[in-house]
Amino acid sequence: MALEGTLASDTALAASIALQKAHGAHLTGYIALAERAVLEDGGQNWVPAAIRKSLRGAAEEAVARIEAQFRAATADLPEDKLHLIRGPRASDSGMAEASRFFDVTLVGLMGEGSPSTGLHPDRIALMSGRPVLAFPKGADTTRLADHAMLAWDGSRAAARALHASLRLLETGTRVTVVTVGEPKKTEVEADGLDPKTALERQGLTADWITVPQGRGGIARTLLHHASVLGAGLLVMGAFEHSKFREDIFGGVTHDVMAQTRVPVFLAH
């Protein structure tokens, strides 16, 4: 998981500890500070040496503080299951490279109006090829496996999200599949070839509903229904359309990341 020293990162840390206890998994903390990236990029030579030294000292103090927080929060976990890495770079690409070696990466969400130096979970999922679990600050981390909502549009990304999330969800978990607008037509029309049946065959309790798109667009429609359903987790595919297009014009992934109040499981 990404350790950034933010409130959202603290929420992600609490969730990672709960998941470790529930699954007996390995937990790796990856210290990712934007300040370190700036200092290590080598492009700040115009900054006086004394100021660079001061900034470097402040960054190292922040790293030490985050490390101490991680150690304290995980003190009761098995030592052989705990790992800590001081990431050489606090960037989406650096975090994506690290994510390729893990089942899932937990990242805090900065939310609307956040500085560009924060990590972007959607970009990490895109670049890493691995699922990312993103947490807005203060999100409830205890209900991830109680009731999940799966955004389904029949796309490759949605299918990847469905199957990648199965390791996180527990047998008996309630999953509501939500399609905004009419489901896409496919060449396959046989009984049982649908997300509801696929989830039920994994031991989950599933429903599938179709809802009209609200005035606020698909992202707001999904988040509204997640709230109405009381879902503790939103599962969705990331960037089915061009990442460049989403950056310039916005898109469902971008808007969900900016507005969500519930944890989001992303896969691409």
C-alpha positions in Angstrom: 0.0 0.0 0.0 1.1 3.6 -0.6 2.1 5.5 2.5 1.8 9.3 1.8 1.2 10.7 5.2 -2.3 12.0 4.3 -5.7 11.4 6.0 -6.7 9.3 3.0 -3.5 7.3 3.2 -4.3 6.7 6.9 -7.7 5.3 5.9 -6.0 3.0 3.4 -3.6 1.8 6.0 -6.5 0.9 8.4 -8.1 -1.0 5.6 -4.8 -2.9 4.7 -4.4 -3.9 8.3 -8.0 -5.3 8.4 -7.4 -7.2 5.1 -4.2 -8.6 6.4 -6.0 -9.9 9.5 -8.9 -11.3 7.5 -6.8 -13.1 4.9 -3.4 -13.7 6.6 -1.8 -11.8 3.7 1.5 -10.1 3.3 1.3 -6.4 3.9 3.9 -4.1 2.2 4.0 -0.4 3.0 5.5 1.7 0.2 6.6 5.1 1.4 5.7 7.6 -1.4 6.4 11.2 -0.8 6.1 13.8 -3.6 8.8 15.9 -1.8 11.3 13.1 -2.4 10.5 12.9 -6.1 11.2 16.6 -6.5 14.5 16.4 -4.7 15.6 13.3 -6.5 14.6 14.4 -10.0 17.9 16.4 -10.4 16.0 19.2 -12.0 16.2 21.5 -9.0 19.8 22.6 -9.4 18.8 26.2 -9.6 17.6 26.0 -6.0 20.4 27.2 -3.6 22.2 24.3 -1.9 21.1 25.5 1.6 17.5 25.4 0.7 17.8 22.0 -1.0 19.5 20.7 2.2 16.6 22.0 4.3 14.0 20.5 2.0 15.8 17.2 1.9 15.9 17.2 5.7 12.2 17.9 5.9 11.4 15.2 3.5 13.5 12.7 5.5 11.8 13.7 8.7 8.4 13.1 7.0 9.6 9.6 5.8 10.7 8.8 9.4 7.4 9.9 10.7 5.4 7.8 8.2 7.6 4.8 9.0 7.0 5.2 12.7 3.3 5.5 12.2 3.3 2.3 10.0 5.3 0.4 12.7 3.0 1.5 15.4 -0.2 0.7 13.5 1.0 -2.8 12.6 2.6 -3.6 15.9 0.3 -6.6 16.5 0.7 -8.1 13.1 3.1 -11.1 12.4 6.5 -9.7 11.6 7.1 -12.2 8.8 4.0 -10.8 7.0 5.1 -7.1 7.2 7.4 -5.3 4.8 8.4 -1.7 4.4 9.9 0.0 1.3 11.2 3.5 1.0 10.1 4.2 -2.5 12.7 5.9 -4.6 10.0 7.9 -6.4 6.6 9.2 -5.4 5.0 9.1 -8.8 2.2 7.2 -10.5 4.7 5.4 -12.7 6.9 4.4 -9.8 3.9 3.2 -7.8 2.7 1.3 -10.9 6.0 -0.5 -11.3 5.8 -1.6 -7.6 2.2 -2.6 -7.9 3.0 -5.3 -10.5 4.3 -7.6 -7.8 1.2 -7.5 -5.6 -2.4 -8.8 -5.6 -3.8 -5.4 -5.0 -2.5 -1.9 -4.1 -4.2 0.3 -1.6 -4.0 4.1 -2.2 -5.5 7.1 -0.6 -7.7 9.4 -2.7 -6.9 13.1 -2.6 -10.3 14.1 -3.9 -11.4 17.3 -5.6 -9.1 20.2 -5.7 -6.1 18.1 -4.8 -2.6 19.0 -5.7 -1.2 17.4 -8.8 1.6 15.9 -6.7 -0.7 13.3 -5.1 -0.9 9.8 -6.4 -3.7 8.9 -8.8 -5.1 5.4 -8.2 -6.8 5.3 -11.6 -3.6 6.0 -13.5 -1.7 3.4 -11.3 -4.3 0.8 -12.3 -3.9 1.7 -15.9 -0.1 1.6 -16.0 0.4 -1.4 -13.7 -2.1 -3.9 -15.1 -2.9 -4.7 -11.5 -6.0 -3.8 -9.4 -6.0 -0.8 -7.1 -8.2 -0.2 -4.1 -8.7 3.6 -3.5 -9.9 5.2 -0.3 -11.3 8.7 0.2 -10.4 10.0 3.6 -12.6 8.9 6.4 -14.2 6.1 4.4 -15.7 3.1 6.3 -13.1 0.4 5.9 -15.0 -2.3 7.8 -17.7 -3.0 5.2 -15.7 -3.9 2.1 -17.0 -7.4 2.0 -20.5 -6.8 3.3 -22.2 -5.3 0.2 -20.3 -4.4 -3.0 -21.7 -2.7 -6.0 -20.3 -3.7 -9.4 -20.6 -1.2 -12.3 -21.3 -3.3 -15.3 -21.3 -2.2 -19.0 -20.2 -5.5 -20.6 -16.7 -4.1 -21.4 -13.4 -5.8 -21.0 -12.5 -3.5 -18.1 -15.7 -4.4 -16.3 -15.1 -8.1 -16.8 -11.5 -7.7 -15.4 -12.8 -5.8 -12.4 -15.4 -8.5 -11.7 -13.0 -11.3 -11.6 -10.1 -9.4 -10.0 -12.3 -8.4 -7.1 -13.2 -12.0 -6.2 -10.2 -12.5 -4.0 -11.3 -9.5 -1.9 -14.9 -10.5 -1.6 -15.9 -13.3 0.7 -18.3 -16.2 0.2 -21.8 -14.9 0.9 -20.9 -11.3 0.2 -23.9 -9.4 -1.3 -23.1 -7.9 -4.7 -25.4 -5.6 -6.6 -24.5 -5.4 -10.3 -25.6 -2.0 -11.7 -25.9 -1.2 -15.4 -26.5 2.4 -16.3 -28.8 2.5 -19.4 -29.5 -0.6 -21.5 -26.9 -3.4 -21.3 -24.7 -3.8 -24.4 -25.8 -6.3 -27.0 -23.6 -9.3 -27.3 -23.3 -12.2 -29.6 -23.9 -14.5 -26.6 -27.5 -14.9 -25.5 -27.3 -18.2 -23.6 -28.7 -18.5 -20.1 -26.1 -18.1 -17.4 -23.7 -15.9 -19.4 -24.2 -12.8 -17.3 -22.5 -11.1 -14.4 -25.1 -12.2 -11.8 -24.7 -15.9 -12.6 -20.9 -15.6 -12.7 -20.9 -14.1 -9.2 -23.3 -16.6 -7.8 -21.2 -19.5 -9.0 -18.4 -18.0 -6.9 -20.5 -18.3 -3.8 -21.7 -14.7 -3.7 -25.2 -13.4 -3.4 -25.9 -11.3 -6.5 -28.6 -9.1 -8.0 -28.5 -7.2 -11.3 -30.4 -4.0 -11.9 -30.5 -1.5 -14.8 -31.0 2.1 -13.9 -31.5 5.2 -16.1 -28.7 7.7 -16.4 -29.3 10.7 -14.2 -28.7 14.3 -15.2 -25.3 14.3 -13.6 -23.9 11.6 -15.9 -22.9 8.0 -15.4 -20.4 8.7 -12.6 -22.9 10.5 -10.5 -25.6 7.9 -11.2 -23.3 5.1 -10.0 -22.3 7.0 -6.9 -25.9 7.9 -6.1 -26.9 4.2 -6.3 -23.9 3.1 -4.2 -25.2 5.5 -1.6 -28.8 4.3 -1.9 -27.8 0.7 -1.7 -25.5 1.3 1.3 -22.6 -0.4 -0.6 -19.4 -0.5 1.3 -17.4 -0.9 -2.0 -17.7 0.1 -5.6 -16.1 -2.2 -8.1 -15.5 -0.9 -11.6 -13.3 -1.1 -14.7 -10.9 1.8 -15.3 -10.5 3.8 -18.5 -12.4 1.8 -21.1 -11.9 4.9 -23.3 -8.7 6.7 -24.1 -6.8 7.9 -21.0 -5.8 11.0 -23.0 -9.5 11.7 -23.7 -10.4 11.3 -20.0 -7.6 13.7 -18.9 -8.7 16.4 -21.4 -12.5 16.0 -21.4 -13.1 14.0 -18.2 -14.8 10.6 -18.0 -16.5 8.1 -15.8 -13.3 7.0 -14.0 -12.0 10.5 -13.5 -15.3 11.7 -12.2 -15.8 8.8 -9.8 -12.3 9.3 -8.4 -13.1 13.0 -7.8 -16.5 12.5 -6.1 -16.6 9.1 -4.4 -17.2 8.8 -0.7 -16.9 5.0 -0.7 -13.8 2.9 -1.4 -13.4 2.0 -5.1 -11.8 -1.2 -6.5 -10.3 -0.4 -9.9 -9.1 -2.8 -12.6 -8.0 -2.2 -16.2 
